[in-house]
């Protein structure tokens, strides 16, 4: 009779018990859950020995008995088959220890793991999608940075010339209180001409300037101012440079206008003037005007 080797076997109550080769011991372990319906190692051994039913599962008799009606029967080694073809005594399988007083039930081996069946497909689907490396979207950050840098370059290219021009204009404009007062005197002189106002003219010019230009007589100035306004329209004065030279301040202007002809047609024109402004009586006044 074949002796079942020591190992963990199903004790018939849903647990694994240690078989020491001759007796059941008190050591019990819970079997691992079956991951699939794949045949167990015990079932494979039973199939090889012929202890299977039509479903390919191992057969065992009632508790405390040997397996019954095995198909096909397997003869013990060295035994001859009966002449009438009847079944012969089966050899106990290592997966089925013989029923004894210490082993009241026949058990079948619990495999350490279920071997995958042939042709099993590899893992895929959601698992593959979850473990597949994600595509980097770092290029989006580089595109945004590139656009921002391009915008900065364009802004610098446009703003630097404007800032240089502004700095140049500021350098040529009035920088001190005296220079701003000199510019105000020039603007007031222009207002006196456009309004034909003798009092404004006196506030903007020196007495020497009025005497040299025949403006001692207010009526003479008003006549000249009227002729000036009749011949020129849309008169505009733009200060382009201010320079202090010793006790004088030179104010340069570009004056634009529309010259009205005999047929009332307007012709654009411009002229550059340099005003000499001096301090007189505690104020800065226009002392001379020369066309540049």
C-alpha positions as CSV (number, residue, x, y, z in Angstrom):
1,X,0.0,0.0,0.0
2,X,1.4,3.4,-1.0
3,X,2.2,5.8,1.9
4,X,1.0,9.4,1.5
5,X,4.0,11.7,2.0
6,X,3.9,14.4,4.7
7,X,2.2,17.6,3.7
8,X,-0.7,20.0,4.0
9,X,-4.0,18.3,2.9
10,X,-7.7,19.2,3.0
11,X,-9.1,17.7,6.2
12,X,-12.7,17.7,4.8
13,X,-13.8,20.7,6.9
14,X,-12.6,23.5,4.7
15,X,-9.1,23.8,6.3
16,X,-5.6,22.4,5.6
17,X,-4.2,20.0,8.2
18,X,-0.6,18.7,8.4
19,X,-0.2,15.0,7.5
20,X,3.1,13.7,9.0
21,X,3.1,10.6,6.7
22,X,1.2,8.4,9.1
23,X,-1.1,10.5,11.3
24,X,-3.0,13.8,11.2
25,X,-1.5,16.4,13.5
26,X,-3.1,19.4,15.3
27,X,-1.5,21.9,12.9
28,X,-4.2,23.6,10.8
29,X,-4.0,26.4,8.2
30,X,-6.6,28.2,6.2
31,X,-6.3,27.5,2.5
32,X,-5.7,30.4,0.1
33,X,-8.8,31.4,-1.9
34,X,-9.0,29.9,-5.4
35,X,-8.2,32.6,-7.9
36,X,-9.9,30.8,-10.7
37,X,-11.6,27.6,-11.8
38,X,-8.3,26.2,-13.1
39,X,-7.7,22.5,-12.1
40,X,-5.8,22.0,-8.9
41,X,-2.6,20.0,-8.7
42,X,-4.5,17.2,-6.8
43,X,-7.0,17.1,-9.7
44,X,-4.2,16.9,-12.2
45,X,-2.6,14.0,-10.3
46,X,-5.9,12.3,-10.0
47,X,-6.5,12.7,-13.7
48,X,-3.2,11.2,-14.5
49,X,-3.9,8.1,-12.3
50,X,-7.4,7.8,-13.7
51,X,-9.3,8.8,-10.5
52,X,-11.7,11.1,-12.4
53,X,-15.3,11.3,-13.2
54,X,-16.8,12.7,-16.4
55,X,-16.3,16.3,-15.2
56,X,-12.5,15.7,-14.5
57,X,-12.9,16.0,-10.7
58,X,-11.5,13.5,-8.2
59,X,-14.0,11.2,-6.7
60,X,-14.0,10.1,-3.1
61,X,-16.4,7.9,-1.2
62,X,-18.2,8.7,2.0
63,X,-16.1,9.7,5.0
64,X,-14.0,6.9,6.3
65,X,-14.0,4.9,3.1
66,X,-11.8,4.4,0.2
67,X,-12.8,6.0,-3.2
68,X,-15.4,3.9,-5.0
69,X,-16.1,3.1,-8.6
70,X,-13.0,4.6,-10.0
71,X,-12.9,5.0,-13.8
72,X,-10.6,3.7,-15.2
73,X,-9.2,1.4,-12.5
74,X,-5.5,1.2,-12.2
75,X,-3.9,-2.1,-11.2
76,X,-1.3,-2.2,-8.5
77,X,2.3,-2.6,-9.8
78,X,3.1,-6.2,-10.6
79,X,-0.6,-7.3,-10.5
80,X,-2.1,-8.9,-13.5
81,X,-5.5,-7.7,-14.8
82,X,-8.4,-10.2,-14.4
83,X,-9.3,-12.2,-17.4
84,X,-13.0,-11.2,-17.3
85,X,-12.0,-7.5,-17.5
86,X,-13.5,-6.5,-14.2
87,X,-12.1,-3.7,-12.1
88,X,-9.1,-4.3,-10.0
89,X,-8.1,-2.8,-6.7
90,X,-6.9,0.8,-7.0
91,X,-3.7,2.2,-5.6
92,X,-4.2,5.0,-3.1
93,X,-3.1,8.3,-4.6
94,X,-0.7,10.5,-2.7
95,X,-3.4,13.1,-2.9
96,X,-5.8,10.8,-1.0
97,X,-4.3,9.4,2.2
98,X,-5.8,6.0,3.2
99,X,-8.6,6.3,5.7
100,X,-7.4,5.3,9.2
101,X,-8.4,5.8,12.7
102,X,-6.2,9.0,12.7
103,X,-7.4,10.0,9.3
104,X,-11.1,9.5,9.2
105,X,-11.6,11.1,5.9
106,X,-9.8,10.9,2.6
107,X,-8.4,14.3,1.6
108,X,-7.0,15.9,-1.5
109,X,-3.9,18.0,-1.8
110,X,-4.2,21.8,-1.6
111,X,-1.7,23.2,-4.1
112,X,0.4,26.2,-3.1
113,X,-1.0,28.1,-6.0
114,X,-3.1,27.6,-9.1
115,X,-1.0,27.3,-12.2
116,X,-2.3,29.4,-15.1
117,X,-3.9,27.4,-17.9
118,X,-2.2,27.2,-21.3
119,X,-3.1,30.1,-23.6
120,X,-4.0,32.5,-20.8
121,X,-4.0,36.1,-22.1
122,X,-1.6,38.6,-20.5
123,X,-2.9,41.3,-18.3
124,X,-4.3,44.2,-20.2
125,X,-7.2,46.6,-20.5
126,X,-7.7,48.9,-17.5
127,X,-4.5,47.6,-15.9
128,X,-2.4,48.4,-19.0
129,X,-4.0,51.8,-19.3
130,X,-3.3,52.6,-15.7
131,X,0.3,51.6,-15.8
132,X,1.1,52.9,-19.2
133,X,3.4,56.0,-18.9
134,X,1.5,59.3,-19.4
135,X,2.5,61.6,-22.2
136,X,4.3,64.7,-20.9
137,X,2.6,68.0,-21.4
138,X,5.6,70.0,-20.6
139,X,5.7,71.4,-24.1
140,X,2.6,73.5,-23.3
141,X,4.6,75.3,-20.6
142,X,7.5,76.0,-23.0
143,X,5.0,77.4,-25.6
144,X,3.5,79.7,-23.1
145,X,7.0,80.9,-21.9
146,X,8.0,81.4,-25.5
147,X,4.9,83.6,-26.2
148,X,5.6,85.6,-23.0
149,X,9.3,86.1,-23.9
150,X,8.4,87.1,-27.4
151,X,5.9,89.7,-26.0
152,X,8.6,91.1,-23.7
153,X,11.1,91.4,-26.6
154,X,8.5,93.2,-28.8
155,X,7.6,95.5,-25.9
156,X,11.3,96.3,-25.2
157,X,11.9,97.0,-28.9
158,X,9.1,99.5,-29.0
159,X,9.5,101.1,-25.6
160,X,13.2,101.7,-25.7
161,X,13.1,104.1,-28.7
162,X,10.1,105.9,-27.1
163,X,11.9,106.2,-23.8
164,X,15.0,107.6,-25.5
165,X,12.9,110.1,-27.4
166,X,11.1,111.1,-24.2
167,X,14.4,111.5,-22.4
168,X,15.7,113.6,-25.3
169,X,12.6,115.8,-25.2
170,X,12.8,116.2,-21.4
171,X,16.4,117.1,-21.7
172,X,15.6,119.9,-24.1
173,X,12.5,121.2,-22.2
174,X,12.5,123.4,-19.1
175,X,14.3,121.9,-16.2
176,X,14.3,124.6,-13.6
177,X,11.8,127.1,-12.2
178,X,13.5,129.9,-14.1
179,X,13.3,128.0,-17.4
180,X,9.6,127.2,-16.8
181,X,8.9,130.9,-16.1
182,X,10.7,131.8,-19.4
183,X,8.5,129.3,-21.3
184,X,5.4,130.8,-19.6
185,X,6.5,134.3,-20.8
186,X,6.7,133.0,-24.4
187,X,3.3,131.4,-24.3
188,X,1.9,134.6,-22.8
189,X,3.4,136.7,-25.6
190,X,1.7,134.4,-28.1
191,X,-1.6,134.8,-26.3
192,X,-1.3,138.6,-26.4
193,X,-0.9,138.5,-30.2
194,X,-3.8,136.2,-30.8
195,X,-6.1,138.2,-28.5
196,X,-4.7,141.7,-29.4
197,X,-4.5,142.5,-25.7
198,X,-2.0,145.2,-24.7
199,X,-2.1,144.4,-21.0
200,X,-1.1,140.8,-21.7
201,X,1.7,142.0,-24.0
202,X,3.0,144.2,-21.1
203,X,3.1,141.3,-18.8
204,X,5.1,139.2,-21.3
205,X,7.6,141.6,-22.7
206,X,10.2,144.1,-21.5
207,X,9.7,147.8,-22.1
208,X,12.8,147.8,-24.3
209,X,11.2,145.1,-26.6
210,X,7.9,147.1,-26.9
211,X,9.8,150.3,-27.8
212,X,12.0,148.6,-30.4
213,X,9.0,147.1,-32.1
214,X,6.7,150.2,-32.0
215,X,4.4,148.7,-29.4
216,X,4.5,151.7,-27.1
217,X,1.2,152.7,-28.7
218,X,-1.4,150.1,-27.8
219,X,-3.4,150.9,-31.0
220,X,-0.4,150.1,-33.2
221,X,0.0,146.7,-31.5
222,X,-3.7,145.9,-31.9
223,X,-3.6,146.8,-35.6
224,X,-0.7,144.5,-36.1
225,X,-2.3,141.7,-34.1
226,X,-5.5,142.0,-36.1
227,X,-3.6,141.7,-39.4
228,X,-1.7,138.7,-38.0
229,X,-4.9,136.9,-37.1
230,X,-6.5,137.7,-40.4
231,X,-3.6,136.2,-42.4
232,X,-3.0,133.2,-40.2
233,X,-5.4,130.5,-38.8
234,X,-4.9,127.5,-36.5
235,X,-1.8,129.0,-35.0
236,X,0.1,126.7,-32.6
237,X,3.3,127.1,-30.7
238,X,5.4,124.1,-29.6
239,X,8.5,124.6,-27.4
240,X,11.3,122.4,-28.7
241,X,14.3,123.5,-26.7
242,X,15.2,125.6,-23.6
243,X,18.7,126.6,-22.8
244,X,20.2,128.9,-20.1
245,X,23.1,131.0,-21.3
246,X,24.6,133.2,-18.5
247,X,21.7,135.6,-17.5
248,X,19.5,134.8,-20.4
249,X,17.2,131.9,-21.3
250,X,16.8,130.9,-24.9
251,X,13.5,129.3,-25.8
252,X,13.2,127.7,-29.3
253,X,9.8,127.1,-30.7
254,X,8.3,125.5,-33.9
255,X,5.1,127.4,-34.8
256,X,2.6,125.9,-37.3
257,X,-0.3,127.6,-38.9
258,X,-2.6,127.8,-41.9
259,X,-1.9,130.8,-44.2
260,X,-5.1,132.2,-45.7
261,X,-4.7,133.5,-49.2
262,X,-6.7,136.1,-51.2
263,X,-9.0,133.3,-52.4
264,X,-9.6,132.2,-48.8
265,X,-7.6,129.0,-49.5
266,X,-5.6,127.8,-46.5
267,X,-2.0,126.8,-47.0
268,X,-0.1,124.9,-44.2
269,X,3.0,126.7,-43.0
270,X,5.5,126.6,-40.2
271,X,8.3,128.7,-38.8
272,X,11.1,128.4,-36.1
273,X,11.6,131.2,-33.6
274,X,14.2,131.8,-30.9
275,X,13.0,133.9,-28.0
276,X,15.5,135.6,-25.7
277,X,14.0,135.9,-22.2
278,X,15.6,138.0,-19.4
279,X,14.9,138.7,-15.8
280,X,13.4,142.2,-15.4
281,X,11.6,143.7,-12.4
282,X,11.7,140.3,-10.6
283,X,10.1,138.4,-13.6
284,X,11.2,136.6,-16.7
285,X,10.1,138.6,-19.8
286,X,10.6,138.3,-23.6
287,X,13.3,140.8,-24.7
288,X,13.8,139.7,-28.3
289,X,12.3,137.4,-31.0
290,X,14.3,136.2,-34.0
291,X,13.2,133.8,-36.7
292,X,15.5,130.8,-37.0
